[in-house]
Amino acid sequence: MNARRERNLREMGLAPVWRLRERQAQGATREASAEAPAAEAASATSATAPAKAPALARKPAIPAPALGLTVRAAAQNPADDRTARILQMDWAGLKTAVKDCQACGLRKTCTKTVFGVGDEHADWLLVGEAPGAEEDARGEPFVGQAGRLLDSMLAAIDLKRGENVYICNVLKCRPPGNRNPEPGEVAQCAPHLVRQLELIRPKLILAMGRFAVQALLATEASIASLRGRLHRYQGVPLVVTYHPAYLLRSLPDKAKAWEDLCFARRTLLALQSQAAPPT
Ligand code: URA
């Protein structure tokens, strides 16, 4: 392990136990696994996952409309002209729509909208909850303490913000005092996330925390019960993990998040090499 990764893992509270290991497995299939006394990354079976992964040599189009719970409701309402318009937008139009959005009250209280950041053709899409204070001030997601942890986690699996990674939130405006998003706010903001997903067409979605998971999987099940299995959002593999802000408070779950990241990475590598996802 190089010094940078060691540092990142230590920052995540995972070193020296956890190591990312590259190995060649069956021809071109590369896997990343967490070498740990307690666990390998969890297996990839789920009620929401088909038995075989589709070949993802080319990114599949994500059929619109989509998403779960209030997100699905917002995106699927054909009588809603606003949603229909958003679902037709290109990147420039969508960015302007978010900046000018007044659909819920949050734009009145936030400083800057936080659209999302990164490679607009990324394989990896990371979805969080909503901007916090620093994000609100800077207009970029995950730039506070949780964001620094997220960057370290990404670095530990050789990923970097902006390079084949796109990061956004369910809500584009900060809820006052960092309170939880309200269902109406999620519903109004949902078409923005749906359209981001359609434009990016990621190969893998990492849903971080309760609100991202609820929005994308239409479930109120706990993160603990959903993680460690491969889910799908409109056919796109989706891995559930804890929110980085939660991980800052919960050391034991950092190790689980590390498992989730390794699982996500293995899944993507397997898909890229046209193999079945890891079991
Ligand atoms: N938490 C989130 O969910 N998103 C951010 O951008 C920052 C903190």
Residues whose N, C-alpha, C, O or C-beta is under 5 A from the ligand:
A	BS01	URA	G128 E129 A130 P131 G132 E135 E140 P141 F142 A146 N169
